[in-house]
Amino acid sequence: MAFISVADELKRKGATSVENKFISKYLPELEPVAVKVYLFALYLAQTEQGRYTIDDFSQKLNIPEDKLIEYFEYLSEWELISIVSHAPLEIKILDCENIYGKPKKLHPEKFEGLYEEIQSIISERMITQDEFREYLIFLEEYGVERNALIMIINYCVNLKGADIRSAYVKKVIKNFCDDEDTTVLKVEERLSTYTLSTAALLKIFSLCSIKRSPEVEDGELYKKWLSLGFTENAIYCAAKSFKCKSIEKLDAVIEELANNRKFDEKEIADYKKNKDSLYSNVKEIAKTLGVYLSDATPYVERYYSVWVDYGFSVDALKAVAAHCFVSGRNSFDLMNDFVEQLYKDAYVDDESIMKLLNELGEDNRFIKSIHSACGYTREIKPYDRQSLARWREWGFSDAMILKAAEKSAGKNNPVAAINYLLAQWKNSGVYTVEQIPTEKPVNGRPPKKSMTEEWLTTLNNIRANKDDN
C-alpha cells in the first residue's frame, strides 16, 4: 500500500494548486512561517477573493501586519512573489524558478550603493525594485562582475539615452551572459569590438538609408557576417547591390549569398545581376517538370546553383527537365538524382547530354510501343528501362521484344509474361521472328492472331474492298 493516499471524499472537494517545484525545491529551504504566508496567498489568488485586505490576511494568520510585509519581502527575495506596489500593498505570485538545484536567495546588502549608481546612469526615469532585483540576479546567479554590469548599462544608455527601457538593458546583459562575457576584461574587449565596428555600421546604415543609430544587435550581426567569410567591402557591396532598406533585409541577403557561396565583391555583383534570370530559369524548369513554385529561392540555392557550378548550361538543364517529365521524374528531387548521375558519368557538356537524351528518348518511345502492344496505358517506370536493358543483354532485337509483347497481351502481368517468353526463346536458341515456333491449334481451333497480324489482315481487307469498288 502507498505511504500516502487520498480519500475519495477529498478528491471531490476544491483544492489549491501548488507547483511541484515549490514543494521539491523551495519548501525545504524557506522559513516555516513564510511557507504559511505563501500558501495562503496562493489560496486567495486562486479562489479570487478580491475583497481580502492586508488586515484580513494579518488577522487570519495571526501575524502582525508589519511582520507580514517582512515575509512578503522575504518571499520576493526568493523570487516567489513580486511586490508590485507598497502603498497600497499589491503582490503578484510568480512562476517558481530554479528547477535544478537549490533556489538562491538574493542578498542586496552585498551590493550597497549599487542601486544609486545605476539610478545615476539611467537618470531620466526611476528604477523599480523589481528591475533592480533582476540586475541582482545577473550578479548572483550569472556571475556578472559588478563593474562589468555598470559598463554594459553605461553602453546601453550611450546608445539609447538615459530613459532607456529596462527590457532592452536586460536583453543586452543576457546576451553577454549567454556568451560568458561576464568579467570586466571580457566586457571591455567586447565593447571595444563594437566601437571598432561602429564606423562600418554607420556606412552600412547610410547605404541602406537607415536613419537610426547602430545598436548592440547590429554589432552582433556585423560580427556574424565577418565570421561567415565576408569582408567589410563585400558587405558594403551586398547592401548597395541588393538595395537593402533594413538591417534585417541585409542579414537575409548575406545568408543567401553565403548559402550560394558568393563571398567576393565581383561574385556578389554578378550574382545579383544574374539573380533575376536564375529565378526565371528555375521557374521554367519547374513548369517543365509540372511543379508549382510559390517561392523559387530554396530551389535556386539547393538545386540550380549546384547544377550550374557542376558546369551544366541552362539549355541542357531545360532539356533534362523535359526528359524527366516524360520519364516520370517530375520533381526537383528526382531530377537532381538524374543530374547527379549525369555528372558522375561525365555527361556535362551540351553535346553529350543531348546525344544521351536522344538515345533515352528513343528507348522511351520503344517502351511506349511495348506498352501499347501488351495493353498497358500507364507511365514509364524505371523498372521498364531495366527490363528493356536486360532483354537486349539477352541478345534480342527490338522486333523480337515487340513480338513477345504482342504475345503477352491480355495476361495478368504482361511484363512477367514477356520475361518468361523471352527466357524460353533464349534457352531454345530462338532469336529471329522466323524461328518462333508456330502455335498449335487449341481444341481444333487455329491460334489467335497477334495484334500485328490482325492489323495487317484488316488493312488488306480494306484495300481489297477498295479495289473491288
C-alpha positions, 0 to 999 in steps of 0.5 A: 500500500502507498505511504500516502493516499487520498480519500475519495471524499477529498478528491471531490472537494476544491483544492489549491494548486501548488507547483511541484517545484515549490514543494521539491525545491523551495519548501525545504529551504524557506522559513516555516512561517513564510511557507504559511504566508505563501500558501495562503496567498496562493489560496486567495489568488486562486479562489479570487477573493478580491475583497481580502485586505492586508488586515484580513490576511494579518488577522487570519494568520495571526501575524502582525501586519508589519511582520507580514510585509517582512515575509512578503519581502522575504518571499520576493527575495526568493523570487516567489512573489513580486511586490508590485506596489507598497502603498497600497500593498499589491503582490503578484505570485510568480512562476517558481524558478530554479528547477535544478538545484537549490533556489538562491536567495538574493542578498542586496546588502552585498551590493550597497550603493549599487542601486544609486549608481545605476539610478545615476546612469539611467537618470531620466526615469526611476528604477523599480525594485523589481528591475533592480532585483533582476540586475541582482540576479545577473550578479548572483546567479550569472556571475556578472562582475559588478563593474562589468554590469555598470559598463554594459548599462553605461553602453546601453544608455550611450546608445539609447539615452538615459530613459532607456527601457529596462527590457532592452538593458536586460536583453543586452546583459543576457546576451553577454551572459549567454556568451560568458562575457561576464568579467570586466576584461571580457566586457571591455574587449567586447565593447571595444569590438563594437566601437571598432565596428561602429564606423562600418555600421554607420556606412552600412546604415547610410547605404541602406538609408537607415536613419537610426543609430547602430545598436548592440544587435547590429554589432552582433550581426556585423560580427556574424557576417565577418565570421561567415567569410565576408569582408567589410567591402563585400558587405558594403557591396551586398547592401548597395547591390541588393538595395537593402532598406533594413538591417534585417533585409541585409542579414537575409541577403548575406545568408543567401549569398553565403548559402550560394557561396558568393563571398567576393565583391565581383561574385556578389555583383554578378550574382545579383545581376544574374539573380533575376534570370536564375529565378526565371530559369528555375521557374521554367524548369519547374513548369517543365517538370509540372511543379508549382513554385510559390517561392523559387529561392530554396530551389535556386540555392539547393538545386540550380546553383549546384547544377550550374557550378557542376558546369551544366548550361541552362539549355541542357538543364531545360532539356533534362527537365523535359526528359524527366517529365516524360520519364516520370521524374517530375520533381526537383528531387528526382531530377537532381538524382538524374543530374547527379548521375549525369555528372558522375558519368561525365555527361556535362557538356551540351553535346553529350547530354543531348546525344544521351537524351536522344538515345533515352528518348528513343528507348522511351518511345520503344517502351511506349510501343511495348506498352501499347502492344501488351495493353498497358496505358500507364507511365514509364517506370524505371523498372521498364528501362531495366527490363528493356536493358536486360532483354537486349543483354539477352541478345534480342532485337527490338522486333523480337521484344515487340513480338513477345509483347504482342504475345503477352497481351491480355495476361495478368502481368504482361511484363512477367509474361514477356520475361518468361517468353523471352527466357524460353526463346533464349534457352531454345536458341530462338532469336529471329521472328522466323524461328518462333515456333508456330502455335498449335491449334487449341481444341481444333481451333487455329491460334489467335492472331497477334495484334500485328497480324490482325492489323495487317489482315484488316488493312488488306481487307480494306484495300481489297474492298477498295479495289473491288469498288 
